[in-house]
Amino acid sequence: MGKNNRNGQAEILTDSELDRIFRNLKSRDHKLFFIIARFTGERLGAIARLKVSDVYSNDGPLAEITFPANIRKASPDGTRSTRQIFTVPRLADGLSAYKPKDDREWLFPSDRKEGFPITWSAADKWLRAAVERTGLENRGISGHSLRRSFITKLYESGMDIHCIQEVTGHKSLSVLQKYIGKNPARVKGGLFAAFA
């Protein structure tokens, strides 16, 4: 598994493929992690370090998930910024179904180091195992596939690139555009529609 040979980019997955991978995850925590990755497009490292309070209130899922600056990847200039993303209905349903039962600080606590969250590599192992059980291990799927799939889905649903930039927190449009998968049918359809 890993990046495929399309310029070193992770594979973009269809909704059907994402659903199949989800069904092959083994635990409640793995499913919750995947749901957050799928419907927020955040990197595995930031999701791994979420606190319960970033996602839930006593009443259930928050209207927005907060990814604090200190858990997110730094931009090329070294700065980090907090990212908040609306809890869309499918995400809210998943968060409600898999809400942690115990009173814990970390949403995904480490089972090896008490008082610490899991590592992104632990989450990557869960994903790799589910991808293998799904039979998609030769597709170039990595944790970044969830991010690319999320961004491409926003784009293909008609969201303006500047709105996508606001959602993802990318500072550079040129970097953001690298995440969007190429869809020759969409290009052809747009061209024909423009000159019909």
N, C-alpha and C positions, 0 to 999 in steps of 0.2 A: 504494500500500500504506500501511499505517498503521492507526490505530485506526478502528474502525467507528462507526456512529452509535448504538450501544447505550450511552448514557451515557459515551462516550469510552473505552470499554474495548476492549482487544485481543480479537480473535476467539479462541474456544476451538476446538481442532482435535480431530478423531477420530483414533483410532489409524491408520486407513486413510489419512487425509490426511497425517499425520505420516510414515508410511512412503513415501508418494508424494513428499513434499518431500525426504526423505532420498535417495531414488534419483536426484533431480535435482541433488544437490550434486556439484561437479566434482572435488574433491581429497580426499586422505586427511585432511588437517587440517580441512577443512570438515566432513567426515563425523564426525570425532572430536569437534569442537566441538559439533555438533548432538546427538550421542549424550549428551554430558555435560549439555547444556541440557535435553534431553528427559527424562532420568532422574534429574535432581537438582532441577530447577525453579529453578536459580540464575539470576541476572540475567546478561546478556551481558557487562557490564563486569567482573564478578568472574571469569567463566570466561576472559575474554581475558587476565587477569593471573595465571592459575595457573602455578605452577612445576611442572616434571616431578615433583619430589619431593613435591608435594601430592597426586599421583595414583598414582604408580608407585614401587615399590621395585625392586631389582635382579632380583627374582623375578617381577615382573609387577604387575598392578593391586593397589593397597592394598585392604584390607577396608572402609575408609572414605576418602572424598575429603575433604580439609580445605580450606575456603575461609577463609583467615586474615582477621582483622578488618580489617586495613589495605587489603584489596582489595574489601571489601563496602560497599554503600551504607549511609550513616549513617541511624539511626532519626530520627524527628522531634526527639528531644531531643539529637541530635548524637553519640550514642554508636554505636560499631561493635562487633560481636561476631563471634567466630570461629564458623563453622558447619561441622559435620561431618555427612556423610550416608553411610549404608551403601551399599556397592556391590552393588546388587541383581544377580541373574544376567544379565539382558539388558544392563545397563551393563557388567558385568565382561567379557561376551563382546565387546562393542564396543570396550572399552579394550584387550583382548588383540589384536583384529584390527587396530587402527589405532595401536598403540604407536609412538611416535617412534623412528626408527631411529638417529638420531645422538645424540651426547652434548651435550645442550643444557640450559641453565638453564630457559628459558621453555617451557612446553608449546606455546604458539603464538607463536613469535618473529616480530617484524616483518621484512618483507622490504625495508622502507624505512629503518629506523633500527636499525643494528646494536647489539645489546646491550639492546634493548627488546622488550616484548611487542607484539602487535597492539593496535589500539584496538577498542572495542566497535563503532564505526561501520564498521570493516572487516568484522567478523562480520555486522553488520546488512546490509551490501551482499551478502555471500554468500547470506544467507537470502533477501533480496529477489529476487535473480537466480533462485534455485531455486524460489521461489514463482511467479515469472513463467513459468518453464519448465514448471511443474506446471499452469498455467492457473488459479491461485487468486488472482491479483493483485487482484481486486475484492472480496475477502472481509474486508478490515480486519485482515489478518494482520501482526503486527509481532514483534519479538524477544520482546516480553512475552507473546505468544500461547503460547509454550512454557511459560512460568511458570504462566499461568492454566490451561493444559491439564493440567499436572502436578498442580496443587492440586485442580482439579475431579475428576481421575481418582482421587486419594486419597479425596476425599469420597464420590464415587459408589461406590467399592469398599467403603465402610462404615467407613472410618477416622474415629474420633472427632475432632471439631474441635480438641480440646486436644492430641491427638497430632499432628495436622497442624501446629498452631502450633509444637510442639516440632521437627518436621521442618524447617519453613520458616524458623524463627527470627523470626517476626512477634511483636512485643511486644504488639500490640493485636489482640484478636479481631475488633473491628469492621472494622479494615483488612483482615484476613485474609478475612473473609466477603465482601468486595467482589471477591475473586479467584474465588470459586466461582460457576460458571455455574448459571443457573436451569434446572431440568429439570421442566417441568410434569407429565410422566408419572410421575416419581418422587414428586412431591408428591401427586398423585392416588392412586397406589398405596399410599403410606404412610397417607393419610387413610382409604382403604377398608380397609386391613389393621387399622388401629387400632379401627375401629368395625364390624368384620365380625360 
